[in-house]
Amino acid sequence: MGRHRILIVEDSPTMRQLLVFALKRLKDIDIVEAQDGMDGLRKVTSDHFDLALVDINMPVMDGLKLISLIRGEESLKSMPIVVITTEGAKEDRERALALGADEYLCKPIQANKVLQVAKGLLKVG
Amino acid sequence: MSVENGHAERRTKGSPGRRMFLRWNLLTLLSGVINVSVIAIFLSRLLDWGPALWQRFFVVVAVWIVALVVASQMFQQAIRILVHWLDLEAAGTATEQDDLRAFGASIDVVREVLLSSFILWPSGALAVGLTLRMWVPSVTAWDVGTLLLAGALGGAFSSPFVTFLFKRDIAPIRARLARTIADPDLRAKAARPLPLAWKLQATVLITTVVPVVAMLSVAQRQVGMAVAAVVHEQQQQWLDDRIEQSPAALSLASLPISATDGSFALYDAETGSLVGGRGPDAEEVAMPADIKAGSGVGSGFVDGRYLAWRTSEDGRRVLVAMLRASALPARAIGATPELLGLLLLALLVSCASAQIVARDLSGGLTALRAEADRIARGALDRAEIFESEDELGDLGRAFDRMRQALRETVGRVTQAAERVEGAAAELGAVGGAVAAAAADQEQAVTRARASTDAVREQVAGITSSAQELSASVEESSSSILEMGAAGEELNQTASVLSGKIDEASSSIEQMIRSVTEMARHVEGLSEAAIETQSSVEEMAGSMREVDGNAAETARLSAQVVSVAEGGRQKVQETITGMEAIRDATDTVEQVIRGLGGRAKEIGAIVDVIDDVADETNLLALNAAIIAAQAGEQGRAFSVVADEIKELADRVMSSTKEIGTLIRAVQEESGAAITAIERGSESVWVGVERSAEAGESLEAITRTARESGQRIAEIVAAVQEQSKAAGHVQTLMDGIRVSVEQLRSATREQEEGNEVVLGGTATMRDISQQVYRTTEEQARGGNQIRAGVEVVRQAVERIYQALQDQTAACQQAAAFVGQVSEGARANHEAAGQAERSTGDLRAAAETLREEIGRFRL
């Protein structure tokens, strides 16, 4: 079993820091950060990732658009996606799941929950 | 073509309106039935239709009859009015207006009936023809034309009968109405005349054109049918011959055809498709529809060609011979019973309609002649009044008017004759008195004449002296008049001058008023300019304030941004710090866990030592026993063994202590791990909270930046605005200065005006003084002149009176002479008048006798 590569697409630096903090608990992982949807798209198409965490509200290109583009790409169809939504934005969450996201996390983010979801999707102990 | 409708049903049974309505419908129904039969007979002779087509024809006719009955209601306005009036009359509630309307309708009925006959029948026939043509494709345009002609014939045949029969019904109602409406002018206004020319033209049309056209078409058809019969017979003969010559199979190749035979075509009997053909027309004619029906032998006229056909014995093929109609020579056909019958019918209709029109006209003329005779006999009272829809009706009304006028004239003449008689009697009485008075008068006149002459001489003397006095007064009066005229002239000049001055001063006043007005406006303008300037200044002030506030806000928002940014960095640092803490605790935890592991290892070693010590203890015990058995030699060894046992016991107690210590260490390290895990959890929660705070700070930074941008925009706009306001202020300064200049100029002008006004007032005063003076002068002159005038008039009157008196005297003398002559004449005239009065009385008597002959 090699190293796992995780992409974080999130415009808030603090939130990125939190996610990195949480995911660092996993062993053998590489974390790549993207600061908006467009940046995320560029990175996800130029490299291989085992998991992507995508925020919905972002400048330049929002998360829903990014998810629909990722799911439109044949080679990326099986990549697990976790969507990060604001608490109460039920419509966004449902749309994201309908577009092909596998799991969702609600803000305020609990680091343990992040870890648990990531472990589940990466199938590691 | 009409049926009973709702109107009739609602009417009470047996009312005059209902009777009339029923009668009218019966009449039209009867004529309709006769017409349809005539048309059907006519068509059956002209149209070569099969029974199926006739059946469809009657279906279409039945449908259209309903439509036409509905359409015919349009032509029954007048009838309805009449029916309604009859009911009103029976109930006794008919007003004058109803009478007039009914009268108009009684005149209109004839036109209505004629029009409906001429329009409804042909249009109905055309509608039937077109519908049939749409339904059955084999119906040709010629058939539709024949139907139209038949309809026109039907209308033409029926119209005179219906019209004049109905007119006879209407006549008594019309006469009743004419008696009710006495004024012929009112009647003329209500009636819409139908010119006699129309009636005659319609009759001529019916009696000449229609039968001729009908006979021509029948003749044409019969010629065609006869020729067709001959041709078909020949064609059948040919076909029989051809088929007999090659009876086995009916084929074109076996036909010996000559050039004059026309064309042949062979069709498939089932599909109707052309199998082959020979001759010029073979390809162009479709298989006739009748053949499909299965008749073995037949003939017909299709697309201008005569056709004859025979089906082969096996029934699969149809051979058709065709010949163009144009290729046949025209043949004269003798008169047939149909033609004769139609001719007879047409003649009957012609005679009958001519007779009806003649009776209609002669009836009217007879009535009018009777009326003329009555008037000639002097019977001027009202009698039967003749009314008709044509010019005879107009003539009848003219007779009525003439009769009424004559009656009035004769009435007036009678009264005049009576008055003449009375006057003649009076004249006779007066005449005698006049004769006696005239004789007395003659004597008196002679006496009067003598005294008049004496008076005349006295008056002549006085007149001459008065004449002299008048001349001198006249002279002085003329010189005074001259003086007065000069004064008047002066006064007029002064008046004109004064008027001019008034005009000038009023225009100056006007000007001053305008200047004052302008000054007022300038004042207003100045105030407005100052106000505007102050408001612009105020505006600029508030703009500056806005500018200042905006700048302050911008500064504050920048501060917010920097503070928030700082906060965010702190948060990130915190998270980083927490991460370091977590890493450190992770290390500590690992170290402690390592320590715990070591303690276990030590415990294991201690256990080994404990075991060794135990063994050693046992061995030492054994050694001591063996040493005791050895005795003295063993004593030293026994000491060693005891020491060894003691050592082993000490080791064992030490290992027990070590075990206790190790357990304690393990417990401690477990507690430490739990504490560390708790601390680690707190770190996680701390990171989460910090991240939340960080995100909020990010949002604050973003918002503050945005509001900073907006504020910057506002500041720019306000600066732009306040620049514009500064410009406006400059402009307002300019305006204020101009207004000030204007105001001072106006003030100067006003001052100048005061001076002008003063001068004008003075001028006016002076001119008015002049005017008053001259006026007084003129008045004085006038008074003098008036005085002189009074004197002159008095003298004039005296002179005039004298002259009048003289003239009167002379006239009186002349009159007296004349009167004396007159008196003599009077005397003679009185005698004459007495005789004339006698004659007049006799003439008046005769006149009265004559007038007595008129019946009024």
Interface residues (C-beta under 8 A of the other chain):
Chain A: S12 P13 T14 M15 Q17 L18 F21 A22 K24 K107 P108 I109 Q110 A111 N112
Chain B: R568 V571 Q572 I575 T576 M578 E579 R582 W684 V687 E688 S690 A691 E692 G694 E695 L697 E698
